[in-house]
Amino acid sequence: MLINTSMNRGVNESRLVKRAKFTFDHTRKGANNRRRFHDYNRRTMISMSTDEQAIRDLVAGWHKATAEGDVDTILGFMAEDAIFLVAGQPPMRGRAAFEQNLRAVLTQHRIESQGEVLELEVSGSLAYSWASLTVRVIPLSGGAATVRTGSTLSIFRKQANGSWVLIRDANLLSAES
């Protein structure tokens, strides 16, 4: 039987928040019972990698551009062949489909989003992130906002110029009750 717990540990010098998962293996008895430590972001007490910081900056930039309604900036954060997955809907394939849908929504609404990257792993020219996200869609004509919260799982690809772009996104948000 494996039991997982999570904890956050702040590092004062670098202001780096570290999220860690401890796994206790209770199938072993006595001295053989081991506790294994896994760092979600595979970081030690040193600062994060340049690639990891670039992806975190991309995510923060996406939130900022969303709040500003800056569609062109958002489009620059994704690959031409990006695919977006949302429960109960067919996959949204390509930057053009995303742009069409976003521009249509922004004619009637303003969007605010906030999130926290909970896990980020970089391996060569690919990376994934798991994030907690809250999105508020606010009618421009007034009225109640629609709020959706949940997790996202995103995959990024490093470009030849060293920048990162989103290539796949699984949106697991549900309406708040």
N, C-alpha and C positions, 0 to 999 in steps of 0.2 A: 504494500500500500504506500503510495507516494502522496505526501502532503506538501503543497506549495504555499508559501507566504511571500509577500512583497514588502519592501521597505525603501524609503528614500534616504539618502545620506547626502548632506550638503558639504561642499568643500569650500571653506571660507576664502582661501587664497585665490582660487580661480573662479569662484562663484558658479561652479559647475554642479548641476544637480544630477546625481547618479541614481538610477533606478535599478534595483537588483532583485533577483529572484533566488530564494534559497530552496533547495530540494532536500527533504529529509527522507532517507530510505529506511522505512520501518520494517522491511522484510528481513533485514539482517539483525542478528542478536548480539548483545554485548559489545565488545571492543570492535566488532566488524561493522557496527552501525555507523555509517559515514554521513557527514553533511557536505554536500557539494554546492559550491557557489557558482552561479552563472550571472554574468553581467549582461543585461539586456542589450546594451549598446557595445559590448565587447571593449569597454574602456577601462583603464586603470585610473589612478588618481591624477593623471596628466590630462591636458586639454584634449578635446575631441579632434578628429582628423579634419583636414581641409575639406575633403569630400563630404563628410558628415555635416560640417557647418554649412557648406554650399546647399545641401538638400534642406536643412532647417531654414536657411534664408529663403529658399524657393517657397517653402510652405508658408512662412511669414509674409512673403511678398504676395502670395496668392490671396491670403486673407485680407491684406491691405487693398489690393486691386479690386477684390470683390466688394468691399465696403464703398469704394470710390466709383464702382460701376465701370471700371477700366477694362473692357473686354479685350482690347488688343494686348495689354500686358499679360492677362491671364492666358491668352492663346500662345504667347511666347514661352510659357512654362510647360507646354505639352508638345509631344511629338505629333507630326502630321497624322500618324496612324494610331493615335491613342484610342483605347477602348475603355468605356465606362460601364460598369455593371451596377445595376440597381435592382433590388428584389422586386419581382412581379412585373418587370419591364424587359423588353428585348435589349440586348447590348447596344449602346450608342457608339457607333464606329466612326472614328476620325474627328479631326479638329473641326472640320466644316460643320458636321452635325452638332457638335458641342456648341459652336459659335451660334448657329441658327437657333438652337433651343435657349441659350443664355440671353441672346438679344431679344427674343420674344418675351421672356420672363421680365427682363428689365424695362420693357415698355410700360408695364403695369405695376411693378414691384421694385423695392429696394432690398438688397440682401446683405445681411450681417453674418459673419461667421467667426467662430473662435474655436481653437483646439489646442491639444497638447500631444506632441509626439511621445508615445509611450515606449516605442521600440524602433530602433533604426539600425540596420545592418548593411554595410557596404562590402561588396565582393567584386573586385575588378571594375568592370564597366557597368555593373548592375547593382541596384540597391533596393531594399524594400523598407517600408515603414508601416507601423501600426499606430493609429492615432485615435484619440477620443475627440469627437467633433460635435459642435452645436451650431445649427444654422437657423437663422430667423429670416423669414420671407415676409416683408412688410408691404401691404398694399399702399401705393402712392395716393390713392383716393381716401385713405383712412381706413379704419377698421382694425380688427384683431390680426395680429401676426400669426403665421404658421410657424411653429417651432419643431424642429426635428433634431434628435440627438442619437448618438451611437458611435460605432467604430467605423473606421475606414482602413483598408489594406491597400497600399499603393506600391507600385513598382516604378523605378526610375532607371533611365539609361544615361550613361555619360557620353556626351557628344565629342567629336574629334577636337573641338576647340576647348574642351575641358569643362564645359557647362553641363548641367544635368537637366533632363526633361522627364516629365511624367509620361509613362507609356501604357500603364494599366491602373485602374482604380476601381476597387470594389467598395461601394457605398452601402453600409449596413445601418443607415439611420432610420429611425421610426418616429412617428408623431408623438410628441409629449401629450400625456393625458391630463 
